[in-house]
């Protein structure tokens, strides 16, 4: 009898845990857009997406395309070797991304309140 009682409590706890798990996974994959960023690349890009973007005067007009910039901030690869992550008040990041068959690199400064997009250039292969 004691075994059946313990088995019953085990199954009750397991079912409650599964219900919580279903709700968490549904939020992660659903339209609410719950995003789990554990790697440094993902965390930097997510932080930059959350701030307003400012275009530098030196950035050519052809690169002031919001789709281009969004593609950098969604799928880009941050080059931490070139980036200056310790500078104050703004950290400088170099983000590379392939767009329309061209390998491009974005130089951006991530400040407390905004992201300043400084230059976009083609990477020589």
N, CA, C and O of each residue as an XYZ file, in Angstrom:
500
protein
N       0.824     -1.204      0.000
C       0.000      0.000      0.000
C       0.863      1.261      0.000
O       0.527      2.244     -0.661
N       1.960      1.237      0.729
C       2.834      2.406      0.808
C       3.442      2.717     -0.560
O       3.622      3.881     -0.918
N       3.760      1.653     -1.332
C       4.328      1.860     -2.660
C       3.325      2.569     -3.575
O       3.701      3.482     -4.309
N       2.080      2.165     -3.539
C       1.061      2.786     -4.381
C       0.832      4.248     -3.989
O       0.564      5.084     -4.852
N       0.935      4.558     -2.707
C       0.783      5.933     -2.249
C       1.929      6.806     -2.768
O       1.709      7.914     -3.256
N       3.151      6.288     -2.654
C       4.317      7.026     -3.160
C       4.251      7.186     -4.674
O       4.586      8.249     -5.196
N       3.831      6.167     -5.370
C       3.693      6.245     -6.825
C       2.654      7.296     -7.216
O       2.855      8.040     -8.176
N       1.553      7.358     -6.480
C       0.519      8.361     -6.750
C       1.060      9.778     -6.575
O       0.824     10.634     -7.428
N       1.780     10.040     -5.485
C       2.353     11.373     -5.260
C       3.406     11.700     -6.322
O       3.520     12.845     -6.759
N       4.163     10.698     -6.728
C       5.156     10.906     -7.785
C       4.477     11.324     -9.078
O       4.919     12.264     -9.739
N       3.419     10.638     -9.437
C       2.698     10.960    -10.677
C       2.035     12.336    -10.616
O       1.974     13.033    -11.629
N       1.533     12.740     -9.437
C       0.957     14.079     -9.276
C       2.034     15.137     -9.506
O       1.802     16.101    -10.235
N       3.204     14.972     -8.897
C       4.302     15.924     -9.076
C       4.801     15.956    -10.506
O       5.094     17.024    -11.043
N       4.899     14.804    -11.117
C       5.345     14.729    -12.509
C       4.369     15.450    -13.435
O       4.792     16.168    -14.341
N       3.077     15.266    -13.214
C       2.088     15.923    -14.082
C       2.116     17.437    -13.895
O       1.976     18.168    -14.875
N       2.291     17.929    -12.671
C       2.395     19.376    -12.449
C       3.637     19.919    -13.154
O       3.568     20.976    -13.782
N       4.759     19.228    -13.067
C       5.984     19.645    -13.743
C       5.836     19.670    -15.249
O       6.335     20.584    -15.905
N       5.159     18.685    -15.804
C       4.934     18.654    -17.256
C       4.044     19.804    -17.720
O       4.248     20.353    -18.803
N       3.060     20.164    -16.904
C       2.188     21.284    -17.258
C       2.998     22.584    -17.301
O       2.838     23.379    -18.227
N       3.869     22.807    -16.300
C       4.727     23.996    -16.312
C       5.649     23.993    -17.524
O       5.842     25.028    -18.162
N       6.208     22.857    -17.839
C       7.116     22.733    -18.980
C       6.403     23.064    -20.291
O       6.973     23.733    -21.153
N       5.182     22.607    -20.447
C       4.408     22.892    -21.660
C       4.171     24.397    -21.800
O       4.305     24.940    -22.896
N       3.820     25.079    -20.698
C       3.595     26.522    -20.767
C       4.867     27.278    -21.108
O       4.822     28.227    -21.891
N       6.002     26.885    -20.541
C       7.272     27.564    -20.814
C       7.676     27.362    -22.266
O       8.064     28.321    -22.933
N       7.595     26.136    -22.770
C       7.980     25.885    -24.160
C       7.028     26.542    -25.146
O       7.448     26.957    -26.227
N       5.756     26.642    -24.791
C       4.794     27.305    -25.674
C       5.118     28.792    -25.770
O       5.019     29.375    -26.849
N       5.504     29.417    -24.650
C       5.871     30.833    -24.680
C       7.136     31.046    -25.493
O       7.250     32.038    -26.213
N       8.085     30.130    -25.388
C       9.348     30.285    -26.103
C       9.145     30.204    -27.611
O       9.747     30.973    -28.361
N       8.310     29.288    -28.054
C       8.126     29.101    -29.494
C       6.937     29.871    -30.043
O       6.754     29.918    -31.259
N       6.129     30.473    -29.191
C       4.929     31.155    -29.645
C       5.194     32.550    -30.149
O       6.342     32.953    -30.335
N       4.128     33.279    -30.366
C       4.227     34.624    -30.912
C       4.647     35.650    -29.874
O       4.995     36.777    -30.227
N       4.620     35.279    -28.594
C       5.045     36.224    -27.564
C       6.514     36.559    -27.719
O       6.954     37.627    -27.295
N       7.279     35.662    -28.321
C       8.669     35.945    -28.622
C       9.587     35.904    -27.418
O      10.537     36.685    -27.355
N       9.345     35.039    -26.477
C      10.251     34.872    -25.351
C      11.562     34.351    -25.909
O      11.588     33.309    -26.564
N      12.640     35.058    -25.659
C      13.917     34.763    -26.298
C      14.955     34.438    -25.235
O      15.173     35.226    -24.315
N      15.588     33.291    -25.357
C      16.616     32.883    -24.416
C      17.978     33.045    -25.076
O      18.314     32.302    -25.999
N      18.756     34.002    -24.613
C      20.088     34.260    -25.162
C      21.124     33.911    -24.099
O      21.217     34.577    -23.068
N      21.893     32.872    -24.356
C      22.911     32.460    -23.402
C      24.313     32.772    -23.896
O      25.215     32.958    -23.080
N      24.524     32.836    -25.197
C      25.857     33.051    -25.740
C      26.134     34.545    -25.901
O      25.204     35.324    -26.108
N      27.396     34.952    -25.808
C      27.728     36.381    -25.879
C      27.257     37.050    -27.167
O      26.773     38.181    -27.122
N      27.384     36.386    -28.305
C      26.958     36.960    -29.578
C      25.466     37.310    -29.529
O      25.076     38.413    -29.913
N      24.659     36.402    -29.073
C      23.212     36.607    -29.002
C      22.871     37.721    -28.011
O      21.983     38.530    -28.281
N      23.556     37.773    -26.880
C      23.263     38.786    -25.863
C      23.595     40.187    -26.352
O      22.842     41.126    -26.095
N      24.723     40.340    -27.061
C      25.113     41.650    -27.584
C      24.107     42.122    -28.624
O      23.666     43.270    -28.585
N      23.739     41.241    -29.555
C      22.792     41.625    -30.604
C      21.410     41.938    -30.027
O      20.747     42.868    -30.486
N      20.974     41.179    -29.036
C      19.678     41.437    -28.412
C      19.682     42.789    -27.701
O      18.700     43.528    -27.764
N      20.786     43.114    -27.024
C      20.908     44.394    -26.349
C      20.868     45.542    -27.360
O      20.229     46.565    -27.116
N      21.546     45.371    -28.485
C      21.568     46.414    -29.505
C      20.193     46.588    -30.162
O      19.814     47.706    -30.513
N      19.447     45.495    -30.329
C      18.101     45.588    -30.913
C      17.127     46.328    -30.001
O      16.143     46.896    -30.475
N      17.396     46.323    -28.698
C      16.466     46.938    -27.747
C      16.642     48.452    -27.641
O      15.814     49.119    -27.020
N      17.699     49.008    -28.233
C      17.980     50.439    -28.134
C      17.653     51.139    -29.459
O      17.658     50.508    -30.516
N      17.370     52.450    -29.395
C      17.145     53.185    -30.655
C      18.445     53.307    -31.445
O      19.529     53.420    -30.873
N      18.316     53.283    -32.771
C      19.466     53.355    -33.663
C      19.675     54.782    -34.159
O      18.723     55.484    -34.498
N      20.947     55.197    -34.195
C      21.325     56.505    -34.710
C      22.376     56.306    -35.790
O      23.355     55.589    -35.583
N      22.177     56.938    -36.942
C      23.142     56.829    -38.037
C      24.187     57.924    -37.911
O      23.849     59.091    -37.715
N      25.441     57.554    -38.023
C      26.535     58.514    -38.012
C      26.526     59.304    -39.317
O      26.037     58.824    -40.340
N      27.070     60.519    -39.272
C      27.151     61.344    -40.478
C      28.056     60.712    -41.531
O      27.855     60.922    -42.728
N      29.056     59.937    -41.094
C      30.005     59.337    -42.035
C      29.456     58.090    -42.720
O      30.081     57.580    -43.650
N      28.307     57.589    -42.284
C      27.708     56.403    -42.897
C      27.062     56.788    -44.222
O      26.171     57.637    -44.243
N      27.492     56.182    -45.331
C      26.896     56.528    -46.637
C      25.402     56.242    -46.679
O      24.899     55.364    -45.977
N      24.709     56.995    -47.510
C      23.251     56.892    -47.630
C      22.803     55.503    -48.071
O      21.734     55.044    -47.666
N      23.601     54.828    -48.893
C      23.220     53.512    -49.406
C      23.143     52.461    -48.304
O      22.472     51.443    -48.478
N      23.813     52.682    -47.179
C      23.797     51.719    -46.079
C      22.824     52.108    -44.970
O      22.802     51.461    -43.922
N      22.040     53.124    -45.174
C      21.061     53.525    -44.167
C      19.727     52.817    -44.394
O      18.658     53.396    -44.199
N      19.811     51.589    -44.797
C      18.646     50.757    -45.095
C      18.266     49.993    -43.826
O      19.099     49.290    -43.254
N      17.038     50.124    -43.393
C      16.630     49.477    -42.147
C      16.643     47.950    -42.273
O      16.911     47.262    -41.288
N      16.360     47.406    -43.462
C      16.412     45.952    -43.635
C      17.840     45.432    -43.519
O      18.074     44.367    -42.948
N      18.779     46.176    -44.055
C      20.190     45.802    -43.952
C      20.632     45.808    -42.494
O      21.265     44.859    -42.029
N      20.305     46.862    -41.782
C      20.717     46.973    -40.376
C      20.030     45.903    -39.538
O      20.663     45.305    -38.668
N      18.749     45.650    -39.785
C      18.046     44.601    -39.041
C      18.662     43.230    -39.298
O      18.722     42.402    -38.389
N      19.120     42.980    -40.522
C      19.740     41.690    -40.811
C      21.052     41.544    -40.045
O      21.392     40.445    -39.606
N      21.795     42.644    -39.879
C      23.001     42.603    -39.047
C      22.655     42.284    -37.599
O      23.311     41.458    -36.963
N      21.623     42.943    -37.083
C      21.288     42.792    -35.659
C      20.528     41.505    -35.361
O      20.416     41.121    -34.197
N      20.008     40.833    -36.376
C      19.321     39.560    -36.165
C      20.266     38.370    -36.340
O      20.308     37.475    -35.496
N      21.025     38.366    -37.441
C      21.798     37.188    -37.812
C      23.298     37.432    -37.899
O      24.030     36.562    -38.371
N      23.769     38.578    -37.462
C      25.184     38.906    -37.587
C      26.064     38.128    -36.616
O      25.590     37.537    -35.646
N      27.361     38.147    -36.911
C      28.359     37.512    -36.049
C      29.265     38.605    -35.496
O      29.933     39.303    -36.259
N      29.293     38.756    -34.176
C      30.121     39.760    -33.538
C      31.557     39.245    -33.491
O      31.809     38.132    -33.029
N      32.489     40.055    -33.969
C      33.921     39.719    -33.919
C      34.481     40.314    -32.634
O      34.857     41.485    -32.594
N      34.532     39.501    -31.587
C      34.991     39.990    -30.293
C      36.488     40.262    -30.282
O      36.966     41.009    -29.428
N      37.240     39.674    -31.209
C      38.674     39.928    -31.303
C      38.965     41.355    -31.747
O      39.912     41.973    -31.260
N      38.164     41.882    -32.662
C      38.339     43.253    -33.148
C      37.599     44.268    -32.284
O      37.988     45.435    -32.229
N      36.550     43.838    -31.618
C      35.690     44.754    -30.873
C      36.367     45.236    -29.599
O      37.211     44.550    -29.022
N      35.977     46.438    -29.174
C      36.475     47.016    -27.920
C      35.319     47.010    -26.922
O      34.514     47.941    -26.885
N      35.246     45.957    -26.120
C      34.113     45.774    -25.209
C      34.319     46.442    -23.860
O      33.423     46.422    -23.017
N      35.488     47.031    -23.646
C      35.780     47.634    -22.341
C      35.748     49.164    -22.379
O      35.870     49.800    -21.332
N      35.588     49.763    -23.549
C      35.643     51.218    -23.652
C      34.430     51.868    -22.984
O      33.355     51.273    -22.905
N      34.618     53.061    -22.520
C      33.557     53.826    -21.873
C      33.382     55.137    -22.615
O      34.397     55.636    -23.101
N      32.269     55.729    -22.756
C      30.955     55.278    -22.325
C      30.276     54.334    -23.320
O      29.244     53.737    -23.016
N      30.866     54.207    -24.512
C      30.248     53.361    -25.546
C      31.195     52.228    -25.934
O      32.386     52.455    -26.147
N      30.673     51.031    -26.025
C      31.454     49.874    -26.467
C      31.383     49.778    -27.984
O      30.325     50.005    -28.571
N      32.491     49.446    -28.617
C      32.553     49.356    -30.070
C      32.511     47.894    -30.494
O      33.287     47.076    -30.000
N      31.606     47.568    -31.408
C      31.463     46.201    -31.894
C      31.592     46.172    -33.411
O      31.127     47.077    -34.105
N      32.231     45.120    -33.916
C      32.308     44.853    -35.350
C      31.462     43.612    -35.613
O      31.718     42.542    -35.061
N      30.456     43.771    -36.460
C      29.498     42.698    -36.738
C      29.565     42.377    -38.227
O      29.378     43.259    -39.065
N      29.830     41.119    -38.554
C      29.888     40.712    -39.958
C      28.622     39.931    -40.314
O      28.037     39.235    -39.485
N      28.224     40.074    -41.578
C      27.008     39.410    -42.049
C      27.020     39.385    -43.572
O      27.496     40.322    -44.213
N      26.494     38.311    -44.146
C      26.373     38.217    -45.596
C      25.008     38.759    -45.992
O      23.981     38.314    -45.480
N      25.004     39.722    -46.908
C      23.756     40.353    -47.356
C      23.808     40.479    -48.867
O      24.717     41.107    -49.408
N      22.849     39.891    -49.547
C      22.768     39.897    -51.021
C      24.050     39.390    -51.671
O      24.504     39.943    -52.673
N      24.625     38.351    -51.107
C      25.814     37.747    -51.691
C      27.112     38.455    -51.365
O      28.171     38.011    -51.810
N      27.073     39.530    -50.612
C      28.287     40.257    -50.243
C      28.540     40.105    -48.749
O      27.611     40.148    -47.943
N      29.798     39.926    -48.392
C      30.177     39.850    -46.983
C      30.449     41.278    -46.505
O      31.387     41.929    -46.966
N      29.618     41.753    -45.577
C      29.717     43.122    -45.080
C      30.060     43.127    -43.595
O      29.802     42.160    -42.879
N      30.643     44.227    -43.151
C      30.984     44.389    -41.735
C      30.457     45.737    -41.252
O      30.682     46.769    -41.884
N      29.758     45.712    -40.132
C      29.184     46.909    -39.526
C      29.994     47.278    -38.294
O      30.290     46.426    -37.457
N      30.351     48.548    -38.189
C      30.992     49.063    -36.977
C      29.939     49.869    -36.238
O      29.393     50.834    -36.772
N      29.657     49.463    -34.998
C      28.611     50.117    -34.220
C      29.113     50.385    -32.812
O      29.880     49.601    -32.252
N      28.670     51.500    -32.246
C      28.978     51.838    -30.856
C      27.700     51.672    -30.046
O      26.680     52.299    -30.332
N      27.772     50.826    -29.041
C      26.625     50.576    -28.184
C      26.777     51.390    -26.904
O      27.609     51.078    -26.052
N      25.962     52.438    -26.780
C      25.991     53.310    -25.607
C      24.856     52.909    -24.664
O      24.093     51.988    -24.953
N      24.755     53.613    -23.532
C      23.705     53.312    -22.549
C      22.317     53.436    -23.154
O      21.473     52.558    -22.973
N      22.079     54.531    -23.875
C      20.736     54.858    -24.344
C      20.497     54.611    -25.825
O      19.343     54.568    -26.252
N      21.559     54.446    -26.630
C      21.383     54.318    -28.068
C      22.517     53.511    -28.686
O      23.527     53.233    -28.040
N      22.329     53.141    -29.946
C      23.358     52.477    -30.738
C      23.692     53.394    -31.908
O      22.808     53.783    -32.672
N      24.967     53.737    -32.044
C      25.413     54.608    -33.126
C      26.058     53.734    -34.195
O      27.052     53.055    -33.936
N      25.487     53.756    -35.396
C      26.001     52.969    -36.511
C      27.008     53.823    -37.265
O      26.641     54.829    -37.871
N      28.279     53.425    -37.230
C      29.335     54.275    -37.765
C      29.691     53.990    -39.216
O      29.756     54.917    -40.024
N      29.924     52.725    -39.566
C      30.275     52.448    -40.962
C      29.955     51.009    -41.326
O      29.940     50.115    -40.481
N      29.703     50.819    -42.595
C      29.502     49.494    -43.192
C      30.468     49.402    -44.343
O      30.530     50.292    -45.191
N      31.236     48.306    -44.370
C      32.171     48.136    -45.474
C      32.221     46.684    -45.909
O      31.910     45.772    -45.143
N      32.621     46.492    -47.161
C      32.751     45.137    -47.695
C      34.026     44.518    -47.149
O      35.050     45.186    -47.007
N      33.942     43.224    -46.844
C      35.112     42.484    -46.374
C      35.756     41.829    -47.580
O      35.083     41.144    -48.351
N      37.040     42.031    -47.745
C      37.770     41.407    -48.863
C      37.958     39.925    -48.561
O      38.399     39.547    -47.476
N      37.623     39.114    -49.519
C      37.738     37.660    -49.311
C      38.968     37.112    -49.959
O      39.222     35.910    -49.884
